[in-house]
Amino acid sequence: MRFSPRQLGLASLFVILALALPSQLVIAKKKEQQTSLAAQMDDRKRALHALNRLTFGPRPGDVEHVMSVGVEKWIELQLHPDKIDDSALAVRLSPLRTLRMSTHELVANFPPPQVIKAVETGKQPLPSDPVKRAVYEDQMEPIQEKQSRKQQARSDSADAENADKTRQDKDNDDELARRREDRLYADLKAQDLLDLPPDQRMKEILKMSPADRRALTATMKGVKRDELLEGMTPQQRETMMALNNPQQPVAAELVQGKLLRATYSEHQLEEVMTDFWFNHFNVFIGKGADRYLISSYERDVIRPRAMGKFEDLLVATAQSPAMLFYLDNWLSLGPNSDIANGVPKNPNRYWRRRFPTKNAPVKQAKGKRSGLNENYGRELMELHTLGVNGGYTQKDVTEVARVLTGWTLKQPRQGGGFTFEARMHEPGDKLVLRHRIKPNGEKEALEVLHILAHHPSTARFISLKLATRFVSDNPPPALVDRMAQTFLKKDGDIREVLKTMLRSPEFWSPDAYRAKVKTPLEYVVSALRISGADVTDAMPIARTLQQMGMPPYGMQPPTGYSMKAEAWVNSSALLGRMNFGVALTAGKLKGVQVDTERMLETNNSANNAVQSLAWLENTWLGGDISMQTHDLIAAQLQDPTMKPTRRTLDDPAHAPNVGVIAGLILGSPEFQRR
């Protein structure tokens, strides 16, 4: 939707208010506390505060539900998600087959380039299943075509230079003509396909040659692509995406699964904690094999341990193929290991031929194991456990890297898992944080991880990050200290640390109420939840997050996304949020339906703009709206430039444009905070 000049002015004022809101809240809270020395949240605010902090945002009716159950009882249930039915989410996730596949299955069904090359060179057979075979053939076709052109060029190399140039020009012209003909054929074929039922449409596509299928998928974009996919089963839609790019369905369904879980799961605290720990142990989806490894990483490593023992989570992430590949520990080679020194697996076999000099080092190919890699050792201490000021030295980083040599992978690009390779492991004693680690193979790293998981600096660093996520950008030191003490006393039990925080006066302090700015993910999902949105295609939401600078799984550095306001509060970002809010409630976001008018009709406020605004302020903002924001939105009720009818929003002769009013509420400074 396009803003009128007046609406653009409103957006700018909203940005100014949002940027100024933190100081305004501090002043207001000080006045409130001066009025009552024992200022505390009332029951309704307690329920809303719990929902804002422990979920991705309340839905209509959630505050009343939490109040009826009791805030403490509701929190206890969220801490034990196994007691909460989440079957409705399972129905929404059921079409996303890749979320349930192992990494081996993902690689087999949606082959990466390495697998395609292995099949093309005859090292692996083509699948017998016709659907899988089509995916492989379509990816092999351009490789074979390129090789054919190279062979033709070599056979013509003896011709004269002028003849070559003439032939090259003719070949280029022929290639352009062929491409035009292919596009024309593809357009005609596509129109014929659209007239067929979905099942027959898919059968006809599979009968086509690889070249024709590639021409078809290349031309089917936007509306045409949607028409081609309409009515197809989830598996057929996956196949169509895979014919164009086999990696696309894996990444697309992973992102959709995350957004659907955040929006619809009843296990909200578990989802918040899964997001927290994934961000803490960040892995970037854009790095090679991690495109296939992250599905299992989040599903099998992070989520099951999100509220368990920290050491269990630490070990699981350290051994996960996703982390080993992301931070290159799978390539780390001990300088004095058997492999580095050319010692063969079987000294009595091929010794003279393969290793003419016993101690000659083995030359390593580019991108292969070439020496000690400190990436993971450094991030393990700086980002995962002790923190940057946790008391470790560069010497400790090197020693931890030596300990972790041999923790590697079996064919990661083919879906292989963790393994310990003793011949890569650095021999001898190591000294980590003044602890002597005696030679013990794979168990050396487990010993170091145990030391790190129980270190006081780790207890404080993890407690600080949790308090920053759930309490404030600068959490009270006394609270962090108590959480750290619980961490140490309870053997790193994450659930117990959360309980200490959730039972603290600091968490429930009026200073904490709406004191956190939402990240783009929190903002977008909270808007979907409060509006009761029905998401049938989450990819437009993912593209919105991309534009907002927070694509799911898309943080390249291991630091993860910031949880603090300073990273997200700026004029461009806040205008983007307002645009999203208005697009969402105006029905401009493809794949997402919001029926705000029906919601208001059930509350007898749909036919009156002033009543609609009041209902939305109370329901979507819990009544927490500043006079400035209210007045700015109320002024829009008089705006005659609203399209398409060019009427005022509160014209009694017409129903008010509830979608725009709701969008302005979502774009308000108050909705930016939780």
C-alpha positions in Angstrom: 0.0 0.0 0.0 1.2 3.5 -0.8 1.1 6.1 1.9 -0.3 9.6 1.2 1.9 12.5 2.2 -0.1 12.8 5.4 0.4 9.1 6.2 4.1 9.4 5.5 4.2 12.2 8.0 2.5 9.9 10.5 5.0 7.2 9.8 7.8 9.6 10.4 6.2 10.8 13.7 5.9 7.1 14.7 9.6 6.6 14.1 10.4 9.7 16.2 8.2 8.4 19.0 9.7 4.9 18.8 13.2 6.3 19.0 12.2 8.4 22.0 10.0 5.8 23.7 12.7 4.3 26.0 13.3 7.6 27.8 9.6 8.3 27.9 9.0 5.0 29.5 11.6 5.6 32.1 10.1 9.0 33.0 6.6 7.5 33.2 7.8 4.6 35.4 9.6 7.0 37.8 6.3 9.0 38.1 4.4 5.8 38.7 6.9 4.6 41.4 6.8 8.0 43.0 3.0 7.6 43.3 3.4 4.3 45.0 6.5 3.1 46.7 5.3 -0.5 46.4 4.4 -0.2 42.7 3.8 -3.6 41.2 2.0 -5.0 38.1 -1.6 -5.8 38.5 -2.9 -9.3 37.5 -3.7 -8.3 33.9 -0.3 -6.7 33.4 1.5 -9.7 34.9 -0.3 -12.0 32.4 0.5 -9.7 29.5 4.2 -9.3 30.6 4.5 -13.1 30.9 3.1 -13.6 27.4 5.3 -10.8 25.9 8.5 -12.3 27.4 7.9 -16.0 27.3 6.2 -16.3 23.9 6.4 -14.7 20.5 3.5 -12.5 21.5 0.0 -12.9 22.8 -3.0 -13.9 20.6 -6.5 -12.5 21.2 -7.8 -14.1 24.3 -4.4 -15.3 25.6 -4.3 -12.7 28.4 -7.7 -13.8 29.7 -6.6 -17.5 29.4 -3.4 -16.9 31.4 -5.4 -15.0 34.1 -7.9 -17.8 34.4 -5.3 -20.5 34.7 -3.0 -18.4 36.9 0.3 -16.9 35.8 2.4 -19.2 37.9 0.6 -22.3 36.8 0.8 -21.2 33.1 4.5 -20.6 33.4 5.0 -24.0 35.0 3.3 -25.6 32.1 5.4 -23.7 29.6 8.5 -25.0 31.5 7.3 -28.5 30.9 6.0 -28.5 27.3 5.5 -32.2 27.2 2.3 -31.6 29.2 0.8 -29.3 26.5 -1.0 -30.6 23.5 0.5 -29.3 20.3 -1.2 -31.5 17.7 -2.6 -28.5 15.8 0.9 -27.4 14.9 1.7 -30.9 13.7 -1.1 -30.6 11.1 0.3 -27.3 9.8 3.8 -28.8 9.6 2.8 -32.1 8.0 3.1 -30.9 4.4 6.8 -29.9 5.0 8.3 -33.4 4.5 11.9 -32.3 4.6 11.6 -31.3 8.3 11.2 -35.0 9.1 14.0 -36.3 6.9 17.4 -37.3 8.1 20.4 -35.6 6.5 21.0 -38.7 4.3 17.4 -38.6 3.1 17.7 -34.9 2.3 20.9 -35.4 0.2 19.3 -38.4 -1.6 16.1 -36.6 -2.4 17.5 -33.1 -3.1 21.0 -33.8 -4.3 23.8 -31.1 -3.8 26.3 -30.5 -6.7 28.8 -33.0 -5.3 26.2 -35.8 -5.5 25.1 -34.7 -9.0 28.8 -34.8 -10.1 29.3 -38.3 -8.6 26.3 -39.6 -10.6 27.4 -37.8 -13.8 30.8 -39.4 -13.6 29.4 -42.8 -12.9 30.6 -43.1 -9.3 27.0 -43.3 -8.1 24.0 -44.8 -9.9 20.9 -42.8 -11.0 17.9 -43.3 -8.7 15.3 -45.8 -10.0 12.4 -43.7 -8.8 11.2 -41.6 -11.7 10.6 -38.5 -9.7 14.1 -38.5 -8.1 15.6 -39.5 -11.5 14.1 -36.4 -13.1 15.6 -34.1 -10.4 19.1 -35.7 -11.0 18.7 -35.6 -14.8 17.7 -32.0 -14.9 20.8 -31.0 -12.9 23.1 -33.2 -15.0 21.8 -31.8 -18.3 23.7 -28.4 -18.2 26.9 -30.2 -17.1 26.7 -32.6 -20.0 25.8 -29.8 -22.4 28.8 -27.8 -21.2 31.1 -30.8 -21.7 29.7 -31.3 -25.2 30.5 -27.7 -26.1 34.0 -28.1 -24.8 34.6 -31.2 -26.8 33.2 -29.5 -29.9 35.5 -26.6 -29.3 38.5 -28.9 -29.0 37.6 -30.7 -32.2 37.5 -27.4 -34.1 40.7 -26.0 -32.7 42.7 -26.9 -35.8 40.6 -24.6 -38.0 41.9 -21.2 -39.1 41.5 -18.2 -36.8 39.1 -16.5 -39.2 37.1 -19.6 -39.7 36.9 -20.0 -35.9 35.6 -16.5 -35.5 33.0 -17.0 -38.2 31.9 -20.3 -36.7 31.9 -18.8 -33.2 29.6 -16.0 -34.3 27.3 -18.4 -36.1 27.3 -20.7 -33.0 26.4 -17.7 -30.8 23.6 -16.8 -33.2 22.4 -20.4 -33.2 22.5 -20.5 -29.4 20.4 -17.3 -29.1 17.9 -18.7 -31.7 17.7 -22.0 -29.8 17.1 -20.2 -26.5 14.3 -18.1 -28.1 12.8 -21.2 -29.6 13.0 -23.1 -26.2 11.3 -20.2 -24.4 8.5 -20.0 -27.0 8.1 -23.8 -26.7 8.1 -23.6 -22.9 5.4 -20.9 -22.9 3.2 -22.9 -25.2 3.8 -26.1 -23.2 3.1 -24.3 -19.9 -0.3 -23.1 -21.2 -1.2 -26.6 -22.2 -0.1 -27.9 -18.7 -2.2 -25.3 -16.9 -5.3 -26.8 -18.5 -4.6 -30.2 -17.0 -5.6 -31.5 -13.5 -2.6 -31.3 -11.1 -1.8 -35.1 -11.1 -1.8 -35.2 -14.9 0.1 -32.0 -15.1 2.9 -33.6 -13.0 2.9 -36.7 -15.1 3.4 -34.7 -18.3 6.2 -32.7 -16.8 8.0 -35.9 -15.8 7.7 -37.2 -19.4 9.5 -34.2 -20.8 13.2 -34.2 -21.6 15.6 -32.7 -19.1 16.3 -29.8 -21.4 12.5 -29.1 -21.9 11.9 -29.3 -18.1 14.7 -26.8 -17.4 13.3 -24.4 -20.0 9.9 -24.7 -18.4 11.0 -24.1 -14.9 13.2 -21.2 -16.0 10.1 -19.4 -17.6 7.6 -20.2 -14.8 8.1 -17.4 -12.3 5.8 -15.3 -10.2 2.1 -15.7 -11.1 2.8 -18.3 -13.8 4.8 -20.4 -11.3 1.9 -20.2 -8.7 -0.6 -21.2 -11.4 1.6 -24.2 -12.3 1.8 -25.3 -8.7 -1.8 -24.7 -7.8 -3.6 -27.9 -6.6 -0.4 -29.9 -6.4 0.4 -32.0 -3.4 3.2 -30.8 -1.1 5.5 -33.5 -2.5 4.7 -32.5 -6.1 5.5 -28.8 -5.2 8.8 -29.9 -3.7 9.6 -31.8 -6.9 8.9 -28.7 -9.0 11.2 -26.6 -6.9 13.9 -29.3 -6.9 13.8 -29.6 -10.7 14.9 -25.9 -10.8 17.2 -26.0 -7.7 17.4 -29.1 -5.5 18.6 -27.1 -2.5 15.6 -24.8 -2.6 13.0 -27.0 -1.0 15.3 -27.9 1.9 16.0 -24.2 2.8 12.4 -23.1 2.1 10.8 -25.7 4.3 13.3 -25.2 7.1 12.5 -21.4 7.2 8.7 -22.0 6.9 8.9 -24.6 9.7 10.5 -22.1 12.0 8.0 -19.4 11.3 5.0 -21.7 11.6 6.3 -23.0 14.9 6.9 -19.6 16.3 3.4 -18.5 15.2 1.3 -21.5 16.1 3.1 -23.7 18.6 1.5 -24.0 22.0 5.0 -24.8 23.3 5.9 -21.2 23.1 8.6 -21.0 25.7 10.3 -24.1 24.1 10.2 -22.3 20.8 11.6 -19.1 22.3 14.4 -21.1 24.0 15.1 -23.0 20.8 15.5 -19.8 18.9 17.7 -18.4 21.8 20.0 -21.4 21.8 20.2 -21.6 18.0 21.3 -17.9 18.0 23.8 -18.7 20.8 25.3 -21.6 19.0 24.8 -20.0 15.6 25.3 -21.8 12.3 25.0 -20.1 8.9 22.7 -21.8 6.3 24.7 -20.3 3.4 27.8 -22.3 4.0 28.1 -25.3 1.8 26.9 -28.5 3.5 25.1 -26.6 6.3 22.2 -26.1 3.9 21.5 -29.8 4.5 22.8 -30.1 8.1 20.8 -27.4 9.9 17.5 -29.3 9.7 18.8 -32.0 11.9 20.9 -29.5 14.0 17.8 -27.6 15.2 15.5 -30.6 15.4 17.8 -33.2 17.0 20.4 -31.1 18.8 18.9 -27.8 19.9 15.2 -28.3 20.5 15.3 -31.5 22.7 17.9 -29.9 25.0 16.6 -26.3 25.1 15.6 -26.6 28.7 17.9 -29.4 29.9 21.5 -29.5 31.2 23.8 -26.9 29.5 26.7 -29.5 29.3 24.5 -31.9 27.3 23.6 -29.1 24.9 27.3 -28.0 24.7 28.5 -31.5 23.9 25.7 -32.1 21.4 26.5 -28.9 19.5 30.2 -29.6 19.6 29.6 -33.0 17.9 26.9 -31.9 15.5 27.9 -32.0 11.8 26.5 -28.5 11.3 28.8 -26.9 13.9 31.8 -29.0 12.9 31.4 -28.0 9.3 30.5 -24.3 10.0 33.6 -23.6 12.1 35.8 -26.0 10.1 36.8 -28.2 13.1 36.2 -31.2 10.9 39.3 -30.1 8.9 41.5 -29.4 11.9 44.7 -31.6 11.9 47.1 -32.1 14.7 50.6 -30.9 13.6 52.1 -34.0 15.1 49.3 -36.4 14.2 49.9 -39.6 12.2 48.2 -38.1 9.1 50.3 -34.9 9.3 53.5 -36.9 9.5 52.6 -39.3 6.8 52.2 -42.4 8.9 49.9 -44.8 7.0 46.9 -46.6 8.4 48.7 -49.9 7.8 52.5 -49.4 8.1 53.1 -52.8 6.4 51.1 -52.0 3.3 52.3 -49.9 0.3 54.9 -48.3 2.6 57.6 -47.8 0.1 55.3 -46.7 -2.7 53.2 -44.3 -0.8 55.6 -43.1 1.9 59.2 -43.2 0.6 60.4 -41.2 3.6 58.9 -42.2 6.9 58.6 -38.7 8.4 57.8 -36.8 5.2 54.6 -34.7 5.6 51.7 -35.4 3.4 50.8 -32.6 1.0 47.2 -31.5 1.4 44.9 -30.4 -1.4 43.3 -27.0 -1.3 40.3 -26.9 1.1 41.4 -30.1 2.7 42.9 -30.9 6.1 46.0 -28.8 6.3 46.8 -28.1 9.9 45.5 -26.9 13.2 42.3 -24.9 13.0 41.4 -22.6 15.9 38.1 -21.3 14.7 35.9 -23.5 16.9 38.2 -23.5 19.9 38.1 -19.7 20.0 34.3 -19.4 19.5 33.7 -22.2 22.0 35.2 -20.1 24.7 34.4 -16.6 23.6 30.8 -17.1 22.4 29.6 -20.4 23.7 30.9 -20.6 27.3 33.2 -18.3 29.1 32.6 -15.0 27.2 35.1 -12.6 25.9 36.2 -11.6 29.4 36.0 -15.1 30.8 39.7 -15.4 31.8 41.1 -17.5 28.9 44.2 -16.7 26.9 45.3 -17.2 23.3 47.4 -20.1 24.6 44.1 -21.7 25.9 42.6 -21.3 22.5 45.4 -23.1 20.8 45.4 -25.9 23.5 41.6 -26.4 23.1 42.1 -26.6 19.3 44.7 -29.3 19.8 42.3 -31.2 22.1 39.6 -31.0 19.5 41.6 -32.5 16.6 40.2 -35.7 15.4 36.6 -34.5 16.0 35.6 -34.7 12.4 32.9 -35.9 9.9 32.3 -38.7 7.5 31.6 -37.2 4.1 29.7 -34.1 5.3 28.5 -33.1 1.8 26.8 -36.5 1.5 25.1 -36.3 4.9 27.7 -38.1 7.0 27.8 -37.7 10.8 30.3 -37.2 13.6 33.3 -39.5 14.0 36.5 -39.4 15.9 39.6 -40.0 13.7 42.5 -40.9 16.0 45.0 -40.4 13.2 44.1 -36.7 13.0 44.4 -36.2 16.8 47.3 -34.2 18.3 49.2 -36.5 20.7 50.6 -35.5 24.1 49.5 -33.5 27.1 47.5 -30.3 26.8 47.0 -27.5 29.3 43.6 -25.8 29.3 42.7 -23.1 31.9 45.4 -24.5 34.1 43.9 -28.0 33.9 46.3 -30.7 32.6 44.6 -32.8 30.0 46.3 -36.2 29.7 46.3 -38.2 26.4 42.9 -39.9 26.1 41.8 -39.6 22.5 38.2 -38.5 22.0 37.6 -38.2 25.7 40.1 -35.3 26.0 37.5 -33.0 24.4 34.7 -34.3 26.6 36.9 -33.4 29.6 37.5 -29.9 28.3 33.8 -29.4 27.6 33.0 -30.5 31.1 35.4 -28.0 32.5 34.0 -25.2 30.4 30.3 -26.1 31.2 31.0 -25.9 35.0 33.2 -22.8 35.0 32.0 -19.8 37.0 32.6 -17.5 34.0 30.3 -19.7 31.9 27.6 -19.6 34.6 27.7 -15.8 34.6 27.9 -15.4 30.8 25.0 -17.7 30.1 22.9 -16.1 32.9 23.7 -12.6 31.5 22.5 -13.6 28.0 19.3 -15.2 29.3 18.6 -12.1 31.4 19.3 -9.9 28.5 16.8 -11.9 26.3 14.0 -12.0 29.0 14.5 -9.0 31.3 16.3 -6.0 29.8 19.2 -5.0 27.6 21.1 -4.2 30.8 19.8 -6.6 33.4 20.4 -6.0 37.1 23.7 -7.5 38.2 22.2 -8.9 41.4 19.7 -10.9 39.3 22.5 -12.2 37.0 24.5 -13.2 40.1 21.6 -15.2 41.5 21.0 -16.9 38.2 24.7 -17.8 37.9 24.6 -19.3 41.4 21.7 -21.5 40.5 23.5 -22.5 37.3 26.5 -23.7 39.4 24.4 -25.3 42.2 22.0 -27.1 39.8 24.7 -28.5 37.4 23.8 -26.1 34.6 20.1 -27.0 34.6 18.7 -24.4 32.2 15.1 -24.9 33.5 16.2 -24.1 37.1 18.1 -21.0 36.0 14.9 -19.8 34.2 12.9 -20.5 37.4 15.3 -18.3 39.4 14.8 -15.5 36.8 11.0 -15.9 36.6 10.6 -15.9 40.3 12.7 -12.8 40.8 11.3 -9.3 41.7 13.5 -7.9 38.9 11.6 -9.9 36.2 8.3 -8.6 37.5 9.5 -5.0 38.2 7.5 -2.2 36.5 10.9 -1.2 35.1 10.9 -4.4 33.1 7.4 -3.9 31.7 7.5 -3.3 27.9 11.2 -2.4 28.3 12.5 -4.7 25.5 12.4 -3.7 21.8 11.3 -6.6 19.5 13.8 -8.0 17.0 12.4 -8.2 13.5 11.5 -11.9 14.0 9.7 -11.1 17.3 7.9 -8.2 15.7 6.7 -10.0 12.6 5.6 -13.1 14.5 3.9 -11.1 17.2 2.0 -9.3 14.5 0.9 -12.6 13.0 -0.2 -13.9 16.4 -2.1 -10.8 17.7 -3.9 -10.5 14.3 -5.0 -14.1 14.2 -3.3 -14.5 10.8 -3.8 -17.7 8.8 -0.5 -18.4 7.2 -0.7 -20.8 4.2 2.7 -19.8 2.7 5.4 -18.4 5.0 7.9 -17.5 2.3 6.6 -13.9 1.9 7.2 -13.5 5.6 10.7 -14.9 5.2 11.3 -12.3 2.5 10.1 -9.6 4.8 12.6 -10.7 7.4 15.3 -10.7 4.8 14.4 -7.0 4.0 14.5 -6.2 7.7 18.0 -7.6 8.1 17.1 -10.8 10.0 16.6 -13.7 7.6 16.1 -17.0 9.6 19.4 -19.0 9.8 21.0 -16.2 7.8 23.5 -14.7 10.2 26.9 -15.4 8.7 29.2 -14.5 11.7 29.1 -16.9 14.7 28.0 -14.1 17.0 24.3 -14.6 16.1 21.8 -11.8 15.9 21.8 -9.1 18.6 19.0 -9.1 21.2 19.5 -5.4 22.1 17.5 -2.4 20.9 20.5 -0.5 19.5 20.9 -3.1 16.7 17.3 -2.7 15.5 16.0 0.8 16.4 16.6 3.2 13.4 14.3 5.1 11.1 14.6 2.8 8.1 13.9 -0.3 10.2 10.9 1.2 11.9 9.4 2.4 8.7 9.8 -1.1 7.3 7.9 -2.4 10.3 5.1 0.0 9.7 4.9 -0.9 6.1 4.7 -4.6 7.1 1.9 -3.9 9.6 -0.3 -2.1 7.1 0.4 -4.6 4.3 -0.5 -7.5 6.7 -3.9 -6.1 7.9 -4.7 -4.7 4.4 -4.5 -8.2 2.9 -1.5 -7.3 0.7 0.8 -10.1 2.0 0.5 -13.1 -0.2 0.0 -16.4 1.6 -1.3 -14.7 4.7 -5.0 -13.9 5.5 -6.1 -11.6 8.3 -9.8 -11.0 9.0 -9.8 -8.0 11.3 -13.3 -6.9 10.4 -14.8 -10.3 11.5 -12.8 -10.1 14.7 -14.2 -6.6 15.4 -17.7 -7.7 14.4 -17.7 -10.2 17.2 -17.0 -7.3 19.6 -19.6 -4.9 18.0 -17.0 -2.4 17.0 -16.6 -3.0 13.2 -18.9 -0.2 12.1 -17.5 2.6 14.2 -13.9 3.8 13.6 -13.5 5.3 17.1 -14.8 2.1 18.8 -12.6 0.0 16.5 -9.5 2.0 17.5 -10.4 1.7 21.2 -11.0 -2.1 20.9 -7.7 -2.6 19.1 -5.8 -0.4 21.6 -7.1 -2.4 24.5 -6.9 -5.9 22.9 -3.7 -5.6 20.9 -1.8 -3.2 23.1 -3.3 -4.1 26.5 -4.4 -0.5 26.8 -0.7 0.6 27.0 -0.7 3.4 24.4 0.6 6.9 24.8 -1.6 10.0 24.3 0.7 11.0 21.4 0.3 7.7 19.6 -3.5 7.6 20.2 -3.9 11.2 18.9 -1.8 10.5 15.8 -3.8 7.4 14.8 -7.1 9.2 15.7 -6.2 12.0 13.4 -5.9 9.5 10.5 -9.6 8.8 10.9 -10.2 12.2 9.3 -7.9 11.5 6.4 -9.9 11.9 3.1 -7.1 10.5 0.9 -7.6 6.9 1.9 -7.9 4.7 -1.2 -10.0 3.4 -2.9 -13.1 5.3 -1.8 -11.4 8.6 -0.8 -13.5 8.9 2.3 -12.6 9.5 5.9 -12.0 6.4 8.1 -14.8 7.4 10.5 -17.4 8.4 7.8 -20.7 7.1 9.4 -22.1 6.4 5.9 -19.4 3.8 5.3 -17.8 1.0 7.3 -14.4 2.2 8.6 -11.2 0.9 7.0 -10.4 -1.4 9.8 -7.4 -2.9 8.1 -5.6 0.4 8.0 -6.5 1.2 11.6 -5.2 -2.2 12.6 -2.0 -1.7 10.5 -1.3 1.6 12.2 -1.6 -0.1 15.6 0.9 -2.7 14.5 3.2 0.1 13.3 2.9 2.1 16.6 5.9 2.6 18.9 4.1 0.6 21.6 3.7 -2.5 19.5 7.5 -2.4 18.8 8.1 -3.3 22.5 7.4 -6.3 24.6 
